[in-house]
Structures are given as C-alpha cells and as structure tokens.
Amino acid sequence: MRAFITGLAGPVLADEERGFLRDAQPWGFILFKRNVTDAAALRRLIDDARAAVAREAPVLIDQEGGRVQRLGPPFWPAYPPGAAYGALFERNRDTGLAAARLGARLIAADLAPLGIDVDCLPIADVLAGGANPAIGNRAYSTEPGTVAAIGAAVASGLAEGGLLPVLKHMPGHGRANVDSHHKLPVVDTDRATLDATDFAAFRPLAKLPLGMTAHVVFSAIDPIAPATISATIVRDVIRDSIGFKGLLMSDDISMNALAGSVGERARAAFAAGLDVVLHCNGVMPEMRAVAAEAPQLAGEAARRAEAALAAKTPPQPIDVAASRTEFISLMAGVWQPAQGLA
C-alpha cells in the first residue's frame, strides 16, 4: 500500500475510481458531505472502496460538531462546536469533561455502524485573540491546560466507541491570521510563547496514535516553510518538543496555503518527514499525481501505521438513547440540539 489517504468524488464509486484504488492502493480514504446521501448508500460506498483495495483500509471523516460535521440532520444528530465543551468546563470541570467524552462516544456510535473507523478529532489548537475564524469555535479554549484536558476526554470517548482519534493541527493552528484553505498563515510569535501555549496543549496528547499537521508558518522556527513541509518543525517541534511518536499525516494538500502542484506538495511533505499525505478533493488527475509521489508504506512509517491500527479496540456497550438524553442534559445552558449546526 502507498503512503497517502484519498478522497472520493461522490456518493457512488465510479469505475475509474475503482481502478485507481485497485492500482494505487492508498492507505485509507476520507469522506466529505459530497459522499453522503443516506446511511445505506454511504455504507455501500465504504464497502466498495474497501473492496477495490481488497482490505479493511481505514476510513476517516471530520465529524467534529458545530460547523464541521460531515454527517448531520436529518439522518444523523447535530453536535456542539468544541467551544461549547470549553464553556461548560469553565463552569464545572468534571461536567465539561464528562460531556466531551460522552459527545465523542455518541459520535462514534453514529460512525462505527457505517464502517468509519477514524475521526479527525481532537482539536488541540489553542485559540488566540485576533486569529482568523477558520478555527474559531472549533477550539475548546484559549487556555492550553483546558484544551489538553478536553482533547483527552474526546479521544477517550472515540476510543470507547471503537474509533481511532487524530490529533490536529500540529503544532497549532489557533494563531493563524488567515484561513489556510485559501492563503498561507504566518505566525510571528516567539518560540518561548509558543512552547508555553500552542505546543503545550499537544504534549499531554502526544501518545495518541494518529496526528495531523498544520499548513502554518512559524517564523521563529522556520521562516519559510509551513509545518506540513518543514523538516525543522516536524523534527524539532512535533517529534521532539511535543513528543508525538504516532503516524503523522498532512492536512489536505489541495488547500491553497501550499504552493506548487499537488505532486510537488506531496513530495515536499514526505521530504519533511511526514508518514502519510492526505488529499481530499476527489479530483482524479490530482489523485493520480499524489499517488505517483507517494512511496510504499515501509520502514518506520509502516511501523507507526501498524501500531495505530493495533490501537483500535472493539466498541464498549452503550445505550444510545439514554446516553443522548444524558448528553443533552449535560450541555443545557451552553448548547441546544437545534443550534448544533449554527
């Protein structure tokens, strides 16, 4: 298999995609709203994609809650943005952590029956004043200790539901001054401040099995290359200072924060030390270009991939109806279901 994760074009696997998946053998797949109609159709799409690669490849999704929720009403429940857990945490630490854990457990209960086994959570970005709203209320807090505590609760809830968490966006996206979907953010904060705030939120979560980089320049460390393609940041910050030892993937390399063709971006990410490249848009010429640059998953990257998949455990029993009632009760005063996608 090759060291990339690919998106799919729509809700049905096209013949061209089927042949591409068979030949290119991506490590996994990632889903978006364009892939979703209803539960039965989504399960067929996942089964077809896995059949094309002839193995139980990981299937990822960004199911955070709030405005980043690929599955939602009317077929799936709405969930709160991350900031709602932070607001509850500020009122009562134990209640905030219980709600974050239960919310993630319920998300896992929605995803697992579909065959989705990886959720791109938790977000450990520490929100800074004046930052671009691309992160905004997706962040749990402006305080790194709170972010780390809620992130750990979310990761635990996903794991209890049989899903693997993805720690994102390393080494921090909370100070970004522009949206990396459109432009390259540059953070000019000094290293000591970053160590004490942005990076500090990730350290307690460094044992999570999967992680994702940020397309953000940290000028005090590498004034030119964003984290995704910076060997200095990958080695000195993510691996050494934060201590992350799991499988490290890029954020979507089709985002406009990165320069050059998608093939050049993929090559730069691998050269920086990433294990896997993530390409999301489902555009076939780009998918082929990424596959052409993606090496066979081997060596340390293969070991990390195997260790990540081995960390997945069977879901623990849950009474979904009772747990959903409990969750809504816990969130009272900071979030109501009807506001979940606002």
C-alpha positions as CSV (number, residue, x, y, z in Angstrom):
1,M,0.0,0.0,0.0
2,R,1.1,3.6,-0.6
3,A,1.6,6.4,1.9
4,F,-1.5,8.5,1.1
5,I,-5.1,8.9,2.1
6,T,-7.5,9.9,-0.7
7,G,-10.9,11.4,-1.0
8,L,-13.7,10.1,-3.3
9,A,-15.6,12.1,-5.8
10,G,-19.2,11.4,-4.9
11,P,-21.7,9.1,-3.2
12,V,-21.1,6.2,-5.7
13,L,-17.7,4.8,-6.6
14,A,-17.1,5.4,-10.3
15,D,-15.4,2.7,-12.4
16,E,-12.4,5.0,-12.9
17,E,-12.0,5.4,-9.2
18,R,-12.4,1.7,-8.6
19,G,-9.5,1.0,-11.0
20,F,-7.4,3.8,-9.5
21,L,-7.9,2.5,-5.9
22,R,-7.1,-1.1,-7.0
23,D,-3.8,0.0,-8.7
24,A,-2.7,2.9,-6.4
25,Q,-3.5,1.2,-3.1
26,P,-3.9,4.2,-0.8
27,W,-3.5,3.6,2.9
28,G,-7.0,4.9,3.6
29,F,-10.0,7.1,2.5
30,I,-11.5,10.3,3.8
31,L,-15.2,11.2,3.4
32,F,-17.0,14.6,3.0
33,K,-20.5,15.8,2.6
34,R,-20.4,15.2,-1.2
35,N,-20.1,11.5,-0.4
36,V,-23.2,11.4,1.8
37,T,-26.8,10.8,0.9
38,D,-28.1,8.3,3.5
39,A,-26.7,5.6,5.7
40,A,-27.3,2.7,3.4
41,A,-25.7,4.4,0.4
42,L,-22.7,5.6,2.5
43,R,-22.1,2.1,3.8
44,R,-22.1,0.8,0.2
45,L,-19.6,3.4,-0.9
46,I,-17.3,2.4,2.0
47,D,-17.7,-1.3,1.3
48,D,-17.0,-0.7,-2.4
49,A,-13.9,1.4,-1.7
50,R,-12.5,-1.3,0.6
51,A,-13.3,-4.0,-1.9
52,A,-11.3,-2.1,-4.5
53,V,-8.2,-2.2,-2.4
54,A,-9.0,-5.7,-1.1
55,R,-8.5,-4.9,2.6
56,E,-10.1,-3.1,5.5
57,A,-8.5,0.2,4.8
58,P,-9.0,3.0,7.4
59,V,-11.9,5.3,6.6
60,L,-11.6,8.8,8.0
61,I,-14.0,11.7,8.5
62,D,-14.1,15.2,10.1
63,Q,-17.0,14.8,12.4
64,E,-16.3,17.5,15.0
65,G,-19.7,19.0,15.6
66,G,-20.7,22.6,15.0
67,R,-19.9,23.8,11.5
68,V,-17.5,20.9,10.8
69,Q,-19.8,18.0,10.7
70,R,-20.0,15.9,7.5
71,L,-22.9,13.8,8.7
72,G,-25.9,15.7,10.1
73,P,-29.7,16.0,10.2
74,P,-32.0,14.6,9.1
75,F,-30.1,11.2,9.2
76,W,-27.7,11.9,12.0
77,P,-27.8,14.1,15.1
78,A,-26.2,17.5,15.4
79,Y,-23.4,18.0,17.9
80,P,-22.0,21.1,19.5
81,P,-18.8,23.0,18.4
82,G,-15.8,22.4,20.6
83,A,-16.1,25.8,22.3
84,A,-19.3,24.6,24.0
85,Y,-17.3,22.0,25.9
86,G,-14.9,24.7,26.9
87,A,-17.7,26.9,28.2
88,L,-19.1,24.0,30.2
89,F,-15.6,23.2,31.5
90,E,-15.3,26.7,32.8
91,R,-18.5,26.3,34.9
92,N,-17.6,22.8,36.1
93,R,-14.5,20.9,35.1
94,D,-16.0,17.4,35.7
95,T,-19.2,18.2,33.9
96,G,-17.3,19.6,30.9
97,L,-15.1,16.6,30.6
98,A,-18.0,14.2,31.0
99,A,-19.9,16.0,28.3
100,A,-16.9,16.0,25.9
101,R,-16.3,12.3,26.4
102,L,-19.9,11.4,26.0
103,G,-20.4,13.5,22.9
104,A,-17.4,11.8,21.3
105,R,-18.8,8.4,22.3
106,L,-22.1,9.2,20.7
107,I,-20.3,10.4,17.5
108,A,-18.5,7.0,17.5
109,A,-21.9,5.3,17.8
110,D,-23.1,7.1,14.7
111,L,-19.9,6.4,12.7
112,A,-19.0,2.8,13.5
113,P,-22.0,1.1,12.0
114,L,-21.2,2.8,8.7
115,G,-17.7,1.3,8.7
116,I,-16.0,4.6,9.5
117,D,-13.2,3.9,12.0
118,V,-11.2,7.1,12.2
119,D,-12.5,10.6,13.3
120,C,-10.3,13.6,12.8
121,L,-10.5,14.7,16.5
122,P,-9.5,16.0,18.9
123,I,-8.5,19.6,18.0
124,A,-5.7,20.8,20.3
125,D,-5.4,24.2,18.8
126,V,-5.3,26.9,21.4
127,L,-7.4,29.8,20.2
128,A,-5.6,33.2,20.3
129,G,-7.2,36.6,20.2
130,G,-7.5,38.2,16.8
131,A,-7.0,34.9,14.9
132,N,-8.8,34.1,11.7
133,P,-12.2,32.4,12.4
134,A,-11.2,29.3,10.5
135,I,-10.7,27.7,13.8
136,G,-12.9,29.9,15.9
137,N,-15.4,28.0,18.0
138,R,-14.0,24.7,16.8
139,A,-11.3,25.3,19.5
140,Y,-12.0,24.1,23.1
141,S,-10.4,27.1,24.8
142,T,-7.8,29.8,24.9
143,E,-6.0,28.0,27.8
144,P,-3.7,25.1,26.9
145,G,-4.5,23.0,30.0
146,T,-8.2,23.2,29.3
147,V,-7.6,22.3,25.6
148,A,-5.5,19.3,26.6
149,A,-8.0,18.0,29.2
150,I,-11.0,18.2,26.8
151,G,-8.9,16.8,24.0
152,A,-8.1,13.8,26.2
153,A,-11.8,13.3,27.0
154,V,-12.8,13.4,23.4
155,A,-10.1,10.9,22.4
156,S,-11.3,8.6,25.2
157,G,-14.9,8.8,24.0
158,L,-13.9,7.9,20.5
159,A,-11.8,5.0,21.6
160,E,-14.6,3.6,23.8
161,G,-16.7,3.6,20.6
162,G,-14.1,1.7,18.6
163,L,-12.7,4.7,16.6
164,L,-9.2,6.0,16.3
165,P,-8.7,9.7,17.1
166,V,-6.5,12.1,15.0
167,L,-4.7,14.8,17.0
168,K,-4.8,18.0,15.0
169,H,-3.5,20.5,13.8
170,M,0.2,20.2,15.0
171,P,1.9,22.1,16.2
172,G,-1.0,24.6,16.5
173,H,-3.5,26.4,14.3
174,G,-5.0,28.7,16.9
175,R,-3.0,31.8,16.0
176,A,-3.4,31.6,12.2
177,N,-4.1,35.0,10.7
178,V,-5.8,33.7,7.6
179,D,-7.7,30.6,6.6
180,S,-5.3,28.0,5.3
181,H,-7.9,26.8,2.9
182,H,-7.3,30.0,0.9
183,K,-3.9,31.5,2.0
184,L,-0.8,30.6,3.9
185,P,-1.0,31.7,7.6
186,V,2.2,33.2,9.1
187,V,2.6,33.2,12.9
188,D,5.3,35.6,14.2
189,T,5.0,34.7,17.9
190,D,8.3,34.0,19.7
191,R,9.3,30.4,20.4
192,A,9.1,30.7,24.2
193,T,5.4,31.8,24.0
194,L,4.6,29.0,21.5
195,D,6.2,26.4,23.8
196,A,4.2,27.7,26.7
197,T,0.8,27.9,25.0
198,D,0.3,26.4,21.5
199,F,2.7,23.5,21.8
200,A,1.9,22.9,25.4
201,A,-1.7,21.7,24.6
202,F,-0.4,18.9,22.4
203,R,2.2,17.5,24.8
204,P,-0.3,15.7,27.1
205,L,-1.9,14.1,24.0
206,A,1.3,13.0,22.3
207,K,0.6,9.3,22.8
208,L,-2.4,9.4,20.5
209,P,-1.9,7.1,17.5
210,L,-2.6,9.5,14.7
211,G,-1.7,13.1,14.1
212,M,-2.2,15.8,11.5
213,T,0.0,18.8,10.7
214,A,-1.0,22.5,10.2
215,H,-0.3,24.5,7.0
216,V,1.1,27.3,9.1
217,V,4.4,29.1,9.0
218,F,6.0,29.7,12.5
219,S,8.6,32.3,11.6
220,A,10.5,32.0,14.8
221,I,11.3,28.4,13.9
222,D,11.2,28.1,10.1
223,P,10.6,31.5,8.4
224,I,9.8,29.9,5.0
225,A,8.1,26.5,5.1
226,P,4.8,25.8,6.8
227,A,4.8,23.0,9.3
228,T,3.5,20.4,6.8
229,I,6.6,20.7,4.7
230,S,9.1,21.9,7.3
231,A,11.6,19.3,8.3
232,T,12.7,21.5,11.2
233,I,9.2,21.8,12.6
234,V,8.4,18.1,12.1
235,R,11.7,17.0,13.7
236,D,12.3,19.7,16.4
237,V,8.8,20.6,17.4
238,I,6.3,17.8,16.6
239,R,8.6,14.8,17.2
240,D,11.0,16.2,19.8
241,S,9.4,19.1,21.7
242,I,5.8,17.8,21.6
243,G,6.9,14.2,21.7
244,F,4.5,12.8,19.2
245,K,5.5,9.3,18.1
246,G,2.4,8.2,16.1
247,L,1.6,8.2,12.4
248,L,1.9,11.8,11.2
249,M,-0.3,12.9,8.2
250,S,-0.6,16.2,6.5
251,D,-3.7,18.3,6.4
252,D,-5.3,18.3,3.0
253,I,-2.5,19.1,0.5
254,S,-5.0,20.5,-2.0
255,M,-5.5,23.6,0.3
256,N,-4.3,26.9,-1.1
257,A,-1.9,27.5,1.8
258,L,0.6,25.3,0.0
259,A,2.4,26.3,-3.3
260,G,3.2,24.2,-6.3
261,S,1.4,21.3,-7.9
262,V,-0.2,18.7,-5.6
263,G,2.6,16.3,-6.6
264,E,5.3,18.8,-5.6
265,R,3.4,19.4,-2.3
266,A,3.3,15.7,-1.6
267,R,7.0,15.3,-2.4
268,A,7.8,18.2,0.0
269,A,5.7,16.7,2.8
270,F,7.4,13.4,2.6
271,A,10.8,15.1,2.5
272,A,9.9,16.9,5.7
273,G,9.3,13.6,7.4
274,L,5.6,13.0,7.2
275,D,4.5,9.4,7.1
276,V,1.3,9.9,5.1
277,V,-0.1,12.6,2.8
278,L,-3.8,13.5,2.9
279,H,-5.5,14.5,-0.4
280,C,-9.2,15.3,-0.1
281,N,-11.0,16.8,-3.1
282,G,-11.6,13.6,-5.1
283,V,-10.3,15.1,-8.4
284,M,-8.8,12.2,-10.3
285,P,-5.8,14.0,-12.0
286,E,-4.7,15.3,-8.6
287,M,-5.3,11.9,-7.0
288,R,-3.0,10.3,-9.7
289,A,-0.3,12.9,-9.1
290,V,-0.3,12.3,-5.4
291,A,-0.2,8.6,-5.8
292,A,2.8,9.0,-8.2
293,E,4.7,10.7,-5.4
294,A,3.6,8.5,-2.5
295,P,6.1,5.8,-1.6
296,Q,5.2,2.4,-0.5
297,L,4.4,2.5,3.2
298,A,7.6,0.9,4.7
299,G,10.1,1.2,7.5
300,E,9.2,3.5,10.4
301,A,6.1,4.8,8.7
302,A,4.8,1.3,8.3
303,R,5.5,0.5,11.9
304,R,3.6,3.6,13.0
305,A,0.7,2.7,10.7
306,E,0.5,-0.8,12.1
307,A,0.7,0.5,15.7
308,A,-2.1,3.0,15.1
309,L,-4.4,0.3,13.7
310,A,-3.5,-2.0,16.5
311,A,-4.6,0.6,19.0
312,K,-8.2,0.3,17.8
313,T,-10.4,-1.6,20.3
314,P,-13.9,-3.1,20.0
315,P,-16.7,-0.6,21.0
316,Q,-17.9,-0.8,24.5
317,P,-21.7,-1.3,25.1
318,I,-23.8,1.9,25.1
319,D,-27.5,2.7,25.5
320,V,-27.5,5.3,22.7
321,A,-31.0,6.7,23.5
322,A,-30.3,7.1,27.2
323,S,-26.8,8.5,26.6
324,R,-28.1,11.0,24.1
325,T,-30.7,12.2,26.7
326,E,-27.9,12.5,29.3
327,F,-25.7,14.4,26.8
328,I,-28.3,17.0,26.1
329,S,-28.9,17.4,29.8
330,L,-25.2,17.9,30.4
331,M,-25.0,20.5,27.7
332,A,-28.0,22.5,28.9
333,G,-27.2,26.2,29.2
334,V,-24.3,26.2,26.7
335,W,-25.9,24.4,23.7
336,Q,-29.2,23.1,22.4
337,P,-29.5,20.5,19.6
338,A,-31.5,22.9,17.3
339,Q,-28.4,25.2,17.4
340,G,-25.9,22.4,16.6
341,L,-25.1,23.5,13.1
342,A,-25.3,27.2,13.7
